[in-house]
Amino acid sequence: MRQQNYKERLEAVKILRSIRKFMSLTRISSITGLPISMLSRYSTEYTLPSEGNAKEIIELLLSKNVISKIVAGAIKVYNGFYDISGVTWNPDALYLISEYTKKRFNDEYDTVLTPEAGGISLATSISINSGVPLVIARKQKPPTSEPVIEGIYFTGPASYNVFYVPKRELQNGRKVLIVDDFSVRGHTLNALIDLTRKAGAEPKAMLVVVGIGKDWKVLPDSDAIIEING
């Protein structure tokens, strides 16, 4: 238990250091209720927070409200196009979203599944932080003689695309968190759900960075860092 508490205290420092890239100590103090001088000492690793303060830092700074504000500040919109590269290329943003995901979904998943290519950086970060395997659904069938699972999504009345995953990568009985960067209609997400079920695995939850409207919520446990009514 003592080792776990020490790990949590270190985690609080890491979160605080990353949050400081996006928020002032004054703002962080207003969120946590902790004095600026104390937060400064924590963030410079001059001293570790107490067990109680560490819990407060993790709980409050990894809230949906705080993480969504960070992500919103990193996204740019051009004529209706959402450029989220400020998130997917930023190691601190990726780390914070990964920590939020781990806290949000707890132990619901033991595998992360993402389509190429937009969600790969975030899915990789979540995989590393959670200590679970990453599976990437490819748009081209891998050149292999081993069994390959397919997931199909329709882009029009007579047009469709296919995702492919080698069967050995997505095994029977796995609990899968599906991750993508952006979704409106949920076509890609539905294809990944279909692929997961064909593998004998269970699609447990879903996370997207930006979700527009409600059609993308194709699982009961679906979350978007930024939700936009469309």
Secondary structure, DSSP 4 states (H G I P E B T S, - for coil): -HHHHHHHHHHHHHHHHHHTTTS-HHHHHHHH---HHHHHHHHTTSSPPPHHHHHHHHHHHTSHHHHHHHHHHH-EEETTEEE-HHHHT-HHHHHHHHHHHHHHHTTS-SEEEEETTTTHHHHHHHHHHHT--EEEEBSS--S-SS-EEEEEEEEETTEEEEEEEEGGGS-TT-EEEEEEEEESS-HHHHHHHHHHHHTT-EEEEEEEEEEESSTT--SSSEEEEEEE--
